[in-house]
Amino acid sequence: MLAAHKARTLKEPGTLQFEILLPKDDDTKVLTYEVYRDDAAFEVHRDGPSLSQWGKETAGMVAKLHGVRCAVLD
C-alpha cells in the first residue's frame, strides 16, 4: 500500500522525492522521507486524494503518524 502511495505521490506536481525507509534496529516502524518543491506543493499533497486514499487503506493499521518539516540548507 505504501509503495502504491509513493507512486501516486511522485506524480503530484511539486513532489521531488519520496523514499520508504525501514529502520534496521526497529522492525515496528516504517519511515518515509519526502521532499517537496515548496510549502504549497506539500499542502497539495497533504490535502490531496493520494494521502486520503492511503489513510482509508491503512485504517486501523497505523498506530501513529508523525511528521517533521525541515528546511534544506544550501
Backbone hydrogen bonds in HBPLUS format (Angstrom, degrees):
<---DONOR---> <-ACCEPTOR-->    atom                        ^
c    i                          cat <-CA-CA->   ^        H-A-AA   ^      H-
h    n   atom  resd res      DA  || num        DHA   H-A  angle D-A-AA Bond
n    s   type  num  typ     dist DA aas  dist angle  dist       angle   num
A0005-HIS N   A0001-MET O   2.97 MM   4  6.23 151.7  2.05 143.4 151.6     1
A0006-LYS N   A0002-LEU O   2.84 MM   4  6.09 155.0  1.90 147.1 153.9     2
A0007-ALA N   A0003-ALA O   3.06 MM   4  6.33 161.5  2.09 146.0 149.7     3
A0008-ARG N   A0004-ALA O   3.04 MM   4  6.32 159.1  2.09 148.1 153.4     4
A0009-THR N   A0005-HIS O   2.83 MM   4  5.99 162.4  1.86 154.2 159.6     5
A0010-LEU N   A0006-LYS O   2.93 MM   4  6.13 157.5  1.98 156.5 161.6     6
A0011-LYS N   A0008-ARG O   3.11 MM   3  5.35 146.1  2.23 103.1 113.2     7
A0012-GLU N   A0009-THR O   2.98 MM   3  5.26 153.9  2.05 108.6 116.9     8
A0015-THR N   A0012-GLU O   3.28 MM   3  5.85 165.9  2.30 136.4 135.6     9
A0037-ARG N   A0014-GLY O   2.70 MM  23  4.93 158.8  1.75 149.9 156.9    10
A0016-LEU N   A0035-VAL O   2.76 MM  19  5.32 157.3  1.81 147.2 152.3    11
A0017-GLN N   A0035-VAL O   3.20 MM  18  4.90 152.4  2.28 134.6 132.7    12
A0035-VAL N   A0017-GLN O   2.86 MM  18  4.90 160.6  1.90 137.6 138.7    13
A0019-GLU N   A0033-TYR O   2.82 MM  14  5.03 157.1  1.88 141.8 149.7    14
A0033-TYR N   A0019-GLU O   2.89 MM  14  5.03 154.0  1.96 139.4 146.7    15
A0021-LEU N   A0031-LEU O   2.69 MM  10  4.89 178.3  1.69 151.6 151.3    16
A0031-LEU N   A0021-LEU O   2.81 MM  10  4.89 174.6  1.82 154.7 155.0    17
A0042-PHE N   A0038-ASP O   3.19 MM   4  6.57 154.6  2.25 149.7 157.0    18
A0043-GLU N   A0039-ASP O   2.92 MM   4  6.20 157.0  1.97 150.9 157.2    19
A0044-VAL N   A0040-ALA O   3.00 MM   4  6.29 153.1  2.08 146.9 153.8    20
A0045-HIS N   A0041-ALA O   3.11 MM   4  6.41 157.1  2.16 144.3 149.8    21
A0046-ARG N   A0042-PHE O   2.76 MM   4  6.03 170.6  1.77 159.9 162.3    22
A0047-ASP N   A0043-GLU O   2.96 MM   4  6.00 157.0  2.01 149.1 153.8    23
A0048-GLY N   A0045-HIS O   3.09 MM   3  4.97 159.4  2.14 103.6 109.9    24
A0052-SER N   A0048-GLY O   3.39 MM   4  6.55 157.1  2.44 143.9 150.5    25
A0053-GLN N   A0049-PRO O   2.84 MM   4  5.96 157.4  1.89 147.3 153.0    26
A0054-TRP N   A0050-SER O   2.92 MM   4  6.17 163.2  1.95 151.0 155.6    27
A0055-GLY N   A0051-LEU O   2.94 MM   4  6.10 154.6  2.01 144.2 150.9    28
A0056-LYS N   A0052-SER O   3.08 MM   4  6.39 151.8  2.16 145.9 152.8    29
A0057-GLU N   A0053-GLN O   2.89 MM   4  6.15 160.6  1.93 155.2 161.0    30
A0058-THR N   A0054-TRP O   2.99 MM   4  6.10 144.7  2.12 146.7 155.0    31
A0059-ALA N   A0056-LYS O   3.46 MM   3  5.25 169.2  2.47 101.1 103.3    32
A0061-MET N   A0058-THR O   2.79 MM   3  5.19 161.7  1.82 140.7 142.3    33
